Amino acid sequence: MAWVYLFFAILMEVIGTTALKASDGFTKLAPTGVVTVSYAASFYLLALALREIPVGPAYAIWSGMGIVVISIIGWIVYKQVLDTPALIGMGMILGGVVIIQVFSGAGH
């Protein structure tokens, strides 16, 4: 169940960060509310995941996947440029997540 909590913690963080851009510096009420609720839910779910998953791997996966997904959303939704070094960096982050999940005992 901890991995389900972590997945939804990542999802809520991504929703909150996407809404953060849309909040325009907290000047738009609805996106600001989404930011607040999403981040609160993300941290709560992350805390639940940390009951079973060690903090290092959990945080690495939470933050790393958040970076990758937000970058993709920024590219698609906000037309932000992802150059070759950015893509290589995100590939390395994804590789790190896979290594933690598949080869490391630290994440289990």
KOLVEXLO-781247 format. One record per residue: residue number from 1; x, y, z of N, C-alpha, C in turn; residue in three letters. Coordinates in Angstrom, 2 decimals, always signed. Example, Ala and Ser with C-alpha at 12.3 -4.5 7.8 and 13.67 -1.06 7.14 Angstrom:
// KOLVEXLO-781247
1 / +13.19 / -5.69 / +7.80 / +12.30 / -4.50 / +7.80 / +13.20 / -3.30 / +7.80 / ala .
2 / +12.85 / -2.25 / +7.08 / +13.67 / -1.06 / +7.14 / +12.90 / +0.03 / +7.87 / ser .
END
This chain:
// KOLVEXLO-781247
1 / +0.82 / -1.20 / +0.00 / +0.00 / +0.00 / +0.00 / +0.86 / +1.26 / +0.00 / met .
2 / +2.08 / +1.16 / +0.54 / +2.96 / +2.31 / +0.61 / +3.28 / +2.85 / -0.78 / ala .
3 / +3.43 / +1.95 / -1.74 / +3.76 / +2.39 / -3.10 / +2.57 / +3.08 / -3.76 / trp .
4 / +1.37 / +2.68 / -3.40 / +0.17 / +3.36 / -3.88 / +0.13 / +4.77 / -3.32 / val .
5 / +0.42 / +4.90 / -2.01 / +0.48 / +6.23 / -1.39 / +1.52 / +7.10 / -2.09 / tyr .
6 / +2.68 / +6.52 / -2.37 / +3.74 / +7.29 / -3.02 / +3.32 / +7.72 / -4.43 / leu .
7 / +2.68 / +6.83 / -5.17 / +2.20 / +7.19 / -6.51 / +1.25 / +8.38 / -6.44 / phe .
8 / +0.29 / +8.33 / -5.52 / -0.67 / +9.42 / -5.42 / -0.05 / +10.68 / -4.83 / phe .
9 / +0.97 / +10.53 / -4.00 / +1.71 / +11.70 / -3.51 / +2.38 / +12.42 / -4.68 / ala .
10 / +2.96 / +11.65 / -5.60 / +3.58 / +12.23 / -6.79 / +2.52 / +12.91 / -7.65 / ile .
11 / +1.41 / +12.24 / -7.86 / +0.32 / +12.81 / -8.66 / -0.16 / +14.13 / -8.08 / leu .
12 / -0.37 / +14.18 / -6.77 / -0.85 / +15.40 / -6.13 / +0.19 / +16.51 / -6.20 / met .
13 / +1.46 / +16.16 / -6.08 / +2.53 / +17.16 / -6.20 / +2.56 / +17.74 / -7.60 / glu .
14 / +2.38 / +16.90 / -8.59 / +2.37 / +17.37 / -9.99 / +1.16 / +18.27 / -10.24 / val .
15 / +0.01 / +17.90 / -9.73 / -1.18 / +18.74 / -9.87 / -0.94 / +20.09 / -9.18 / ile .
16 / -0.38 / +20.06 / -7.98 / -0.11 / +21.30 / -7.25 / +0.87 / +22.20 / -7.97 / gly .
17 / +1.93 / +21.63 / -8.52 / +2.93 / +22.42 / -9.22 / +2.37 / +22.98 / -10.52 / thr .
18 / +1.56 / +22.21 / -11.21 / +0.91 / +22.71 / -12.42 / -0.02 / +23.88 / -12.07 / thr .
19 / -0.76 / +23.73 / -11.00 / -1.65 / +24.82 / -10.56 / -0.86 / +26.02 / -10.06 / ala .
20 / +0.35 / +25.78 / -9.53 / +1.19 / +26.88 / -9.06 / +1.51 / +27.83 / -10.21 / leu .
21 / +1.82 / +27.28 / -11.36 / +2.06 / +28.10 / -12.55 / +0.79 / +28.86 / -12.91 / lys .
22 / -0.35 / +28.18 / -12.87 / -1.62 / +28.80 / -13.24 / -2.09 / +29.83 / -12.22 / ala .
23 / -1.59 / +29.75 / -10.97 / -2.04 / +30.69 / -9.93 / -1.51 / +32.10 / -10.14 / ser .
24 / -0.51 / +32.24 / -11.02 / +0.06 / +33.55 / -11.35 / +0.50 / +34.29 / -10.09 / asp .
25 / +1.38 / +33.63 / -9.32 / +1.89 / +34.24 / -8.11 / +0.84 / +34.36 / -7.01 / gly .
26 / -0.06 / +33.41 / -6.94 / -1.16 / +33.36 / -5.97 / -2.15 / +34.53 / -6.13 / phe .
27 / -2.27 / +35.03 / -7.36 / -3.23 / +36.11 / -7.62 / -4.56 / +35.59 / -8.14 / thr .
28 / -4.61 / +34.31 / -8.52 / -5.86 / +33.71 / -9.00 / -6.34 / +32.70 / -7.96 / lys .
29 / -7.55 / +32.92 / -7.47 / -8.06 / +32.18 / -6.32 / -8.19 / +30.67 / -6.56 / leu .
30 / -8.82 / +30.26 / -7.64 / -9.07 / +28.83 / -7.86 / -7.76 / +28.03 / -7.96 / ala .
31 / -6.81 / +28.44 / -8.82 / -5.56 / +27.68 / -8.86 / -4.80 / +27.71 / -7.53 / pro .
32 / -4.90 / +28.81 / -6.80 / -4.24 / +28.88 / -5.49 / -4.84 / +27.86 / -4.54 / thr .
33 / -6.15 / +27.68 / -4.58 / -6.80 / +26.65 / -3.77 / -6.35 / +25.26 / -4.16 / gly .
34 / -6.21 / +25.03 / -5.46 / -5.74 / +23.72 / -5.94 / -4.32 / +23.47 / -5.44 / val .
35 / -3.47 / +24.50 / -5.48 / -2.10 / +24.37 / -4.98 / -2.11 / +23.94 / -3.52 / val .
36 / -2.87 / +24.65 / -2.71 / -2.90 / +24.39 / -1.27 / -3.38 / +22.98 / -0.97 / thr .
37 / -4.49 / +22.59 / -1.56 / -5.06 / +21.26 / -1.30 / -4.14 / +20.17 / -1.84 / val .
38 / -3.61 / +20.37 / -3.03 / -2.76 / +19.34 / -3.66 / -1.47 / +19.13 / -2.88 / ser .
39 / -0.81 / +20.22 / -2.49 / +0.43 / +20.06 / -1.73 / +0.17 / +19.43 / -0.36 / tyr .
40 / -0.90 / +19.84 / +0.30 / -1.24 / +19.23 / +1.60 / -1.48 / +17.73 / +1.43 / ala .
41 / -2.23 / +17.36 / +0.41 / -2.51 / +15.94 / +0.15 / -1.22 / +15.20 / -0.20 / ala .
42 / -0.36 / +15.82 / -1.00 / +0.89 / +15.19 / -1.39 / +1.77 / +14.89 / -0.18 / ser .
43 / +1.92 / +15.86 / +0.69 / +2.75 / +15.63 / +1.88 / +2.12 / +14.61 / +2.82 / phe .
44 / +0.81 / +14.62 / +2.94 / +0.14 / +13.63 / +3.77 / +0.37 / +12.22 / +3.21 / tyr .
45 / +0.17 / +12.07 / +1.91 / +0.38 / +10.76 / +1.28 / +1.83 / +10.33 / +1.34 / leu .
46 / +2.76 / +11.28 / +1.18 / +4.17 / +10.95 / +1.31 / +4.47 / +10.47 / +2.73 / leu .
47 / +3.88 / +11.12 / +3.72 / +4.08 / +10.70 / +5.11 / +3.55 / +9.29 / +5.33 / ala .
48 / +2.42 / +8.96 / +4.72 / +1.89 / +7.59 / +4.84 / +2.84 / +6.60 / +4.17 / leu .
49 / +3.37 / +6.95 / +3.01 / +4.30 / +6.06 / +2.31 / +5.55 / +5.82 / +3.14 / ala .
50 / +5.98 / +6.85 / +3.89 / +7.20 / +6.73 / +4.68 / +7.06 / +5.79 / +5.88 / leu .
51 / +5.87 / +5.33 / +6.15 / +5.70 / +4.31 / +7.20 / +6.40 / +3.01 / +6.81 / arg .
52 / +6.47 / +2.73 / +5.50 / +7.04 / +1.47 / +5.04 / +8.26 / +1.64 / +4.13 / glu .
53 / +8.33 / +2.76 / +3.42 / +9.44 / +2.97 / +2.48 / +10.46 / +3.89 / +3.17 / ile .
54 / +11.75 / +3.53 / +3.12 / +12.76 / +4.40 / +3.72 / +12.73 / +5.80 / +3.08 / pro .
55 / +13.04 / +6.81 / +3.88 / +12.90 / +8.20 / +3.45 / +13.76 / +8.53 / +2.23 / val .
56 / +14.98 / +8.03 / +2.15 / +15.87 / +8.35 / +1.03 / +15.29 / +7.93 / -0.32 / gly .
57 / +15.00 / +6.64 / -0.48 / +14.43 / +6.21 / -1.76 / +13.06 / +6.82 / -2.04 / pro .
58 / +12.23 / +6.95 / -1.01 / +10.89 / +7.52 / -1.22 / +11.00 / +8.96 / -1.71 / ala .
59 / +11.84 / +9.75 / -1.07 / +11.98 / +11.15 / -1.47 / +12.62 / +11.26 / -2.85 / tyr .
60 / +13.60 / +10.40 / -3.13 / +14.24 / +10.42 / -4.45 / +13.22 / +10.12 / -5.55 / ala .
61 / +12.39 / +9.14 / -5.33 / +11.37 / +8.78 / -6.32 / +10.32 / +9.88 / -6.41 / ile .
62 / +9.85 / +10.39 / -5.28 / +8.82 / +11.44 / -5.25 / +9.31 / +12.69 / -5.98 / trp .
63 / +10.49 / +13.15 / -5.63 / +10.98 / +14.38 / -6.26 / +11.41 / +14.15 / -7.70 / ser .
64 / +12.08 / +13.04 / -7.96 / +12.56 / +12.75 / -9.32 / +11.42 / +12.59 / -10.31 / gly .
65 / +10.43 / +11.81 / -9.94 / +9.29 / +11.63 / -10.85 / +8.52 / +12.93 / -11.00 / met .
66 / +8.42 / +13.70 / -9.93 / +7.76 / +15.00 / -10.02 / +8.46 / +15.92 / -11.02 / gly .
67 / +9.79 / +15.94 / -10.97 / +10.57 / +16.77 / -11.90 / +10.30 / +16.35 / -13.34 / ile .
68 / +10.35 / +15.07 / -13.59 / +10.17 / +14.57 / -14.96 / +8.76 / +14.87 / -15.47 / val .
69 / +7.75 / +14.55 / -14.68 / +6.36 / +14.73 / -15.13 / +6.05 / +16.22 / -15.30 / val .
70 / +6.49 / +17.06 / -14.37 / +6.25 / +18.50 / -14.49 / +6.96 / +19.06 / -15.72 / ile .
71 / +8.15 / +18.59 / -15.99 / +8.87 / +19.06 / -17.19 / +8.11 / +18.70 / -18.46 / ser .
72 / +7.56 / +17.50 / -18.50 / +6.77 / +17.08 / -19.66 / +5.50 / +17.93 / -19.78 / ile .
73 / +4.83 / +18.18 / -18.66 / +3.63 / +19.03 / -18.68 / +3.99 / +20.43 / -19.13 / ile .
74 / +5.10 / +20.97 / -18.63 / +5.55 / +22.29 / -19.06 / +5.81 / +22.35 / -20.56 / gly .
75 / +6.35 / +21.28 / -21.09 / +6.64 / +21.20 / -22.52 / +5.35 / +21.15 / -23.34 / trp .
76 / +4.39 / +20.33 / -22.89 / +3.15 / +20.15 / -23.64 / +2.19 / +21.32 / -23.44 / ile .
77 / +1.93 / +21.68 / -22.18 / +0.90 / +22.67 / -21.87 / +1.41 / +24.10 / -22.05 / val .
78 / +2.62 / +24.38 / -21.53 / +3.12 / +25.75 / -21.53 / +4.13 / +26.02 / -22.64 / tyr .
79 / +4.34 / +25.02 / -23.52 / +5.24 / +25.16 / -24.67 / +6.67 / +25.55 / -24.25 / lys .
80 / +7.09 / +25.06 / -23.07 / +8.44 / +25.33 / -22.61 / +9.40 / +24.38 / -23.31 / gln .
81 / +10.56 / +24.88 / -23.66 / +11.53 / +24.12 / -24.44 / +12.30 / +23.15 / -23.54 / val .
82 / +12.40 / +21.92 / -24.00 / +13.25 / +20.92 / -23.37 / +14.38 / +20.61 / -24.34 / leu .
83 / +15.55 / +21.16 / -24.07 / +16.68 / +20.93 / -24.97 / +17.33 / +19.58 / -24.65 / asp .
84 / +18.34 / +19.25 / -25.42 / +18.99 / +17.96 / -25.27 / +19.55 / +17.72 / -23.88 / thr .
85 / +20.27 / +18.69 / -23.28 / +20.75 / +18.44 / -21.92 / +19.61 / +18.20 / -20.91 / pro .
86 / +18.50 / +18.90 / -21.07 / +17.36 / +18.68 / -20.18 / +16.80 / +17.28 / -20.35 / ala .
87 / +16.68 / +16.83 / -21.57 / +16.17 / +15.49 / -21.83 / +17.13 / +14.41 / -21.30 / leu .
88 / +18.42 / +14.64 / -21.47 / +19.41 / +13.70 / -20.94 / +19.31 / +13.64 / -19.41 / ile .
89 / +19.20 / +14.81 / -18.79 / +19.08 / +14.87 / -17.34 / +17.85 / +14.14 / -16.84 / gly .
90 / +16.72 / +14.34 / -17.52 / +15.50 / +13.64 / -17.11 / +15.62 / +12.14 / -17.34 / met .
91 / +16.31 / +11.75 / -18.39 / +16.57 / +10.33 / -18.62 / +17.40 / +9.73 / -17.50 / gly .
92 / +18.36 / +10.51 / -17.01 / +19.19 / +10.04 / -15.90 / +18.36 / +9.92 / -14.62 / met .
93 / +17.45 / +10.86 / -14.40 / +16.56 / +10.78 / -13.23 / +15.71 / +9.52 / -13.31 / ile .
94 / +15.10 / +9.29 / -14.48 / +14.28 / +8.08 / -14.65 / +15.13 / +6.83 / -14.46 / leu .
95 / +16.35 / +6.85 / -14.98 / +17.26 / +5.72 / -14.79 / +17.54 / +5.47 / -13.32 / gly .
96 / +17.71 / +6.54 / -12.56 / +17.94 / +6.41 / -11.13 / +16.75 / +5.80 / -10.42 / gly .
97 / +15.56 / +6.20 / -10.81 / +14.35 / +5.64 / -10.21 / +14.27 / +4.14 / -10.52 / val .
98 / +14.55 / +3.77 / -11.75 / +14.52 / +2.36 / -12.14 / +15.57 / +1.56 / -11.35 / val .
99 / +16.76 / +2.12 / -11.21 / +17.82 / +1.43 / -10.46 / +17.39 / +1.20 / -9.02 / ile .
100 / +16.80 / +2.23 / -8.40 / +16.33 / +2.08 / -7.01 / +15.29 / +0.99 / -6.93 / ile .
101 / +14.33 / +0.99 / -7.86 / +13.24 / +0.04 / -7.82 / +13.67 / -1.40 / -8.13 / gln .
102 / +14.51 / -1.55 / -9.13 / +14.82 / -2.88 / -9.63 / +16.04 / -3.51 / -8.94 / val .
103 / +17.07 / -2.71 / -8.69 / +18.32 / -3.29 / -8.25 / +18.67 / -3.02 / -6.79 / phe .
104 / +18.05 / -2.04 / -6.17 / +18.43 / -1.67 / -4.80 / +17.48 / -2.27 / -3.78 / ser .
105 / +18.03 / -2.74 / -2.70 / +17.22 / -3.20 / -1.60 / +16.77 / -2.05 / -0.72 / gly .
106 / +17.29 / -0.85 / -0.96 / +16.96 / +0.31 / -0.12 / +15.51 / +0.74 / -0.27 / ala .
107 / +14.91 / +0.47 / -1.41 / +13.54 / +0.89 / -1.63 / +12.49 / -0.11 / -1.16 / gly .
108 / +12.94 / -1.20 / -0.56 / +11.99 / -2.27 / -0.17 / +12.01 / -2.50 / +1.32 / his .
END
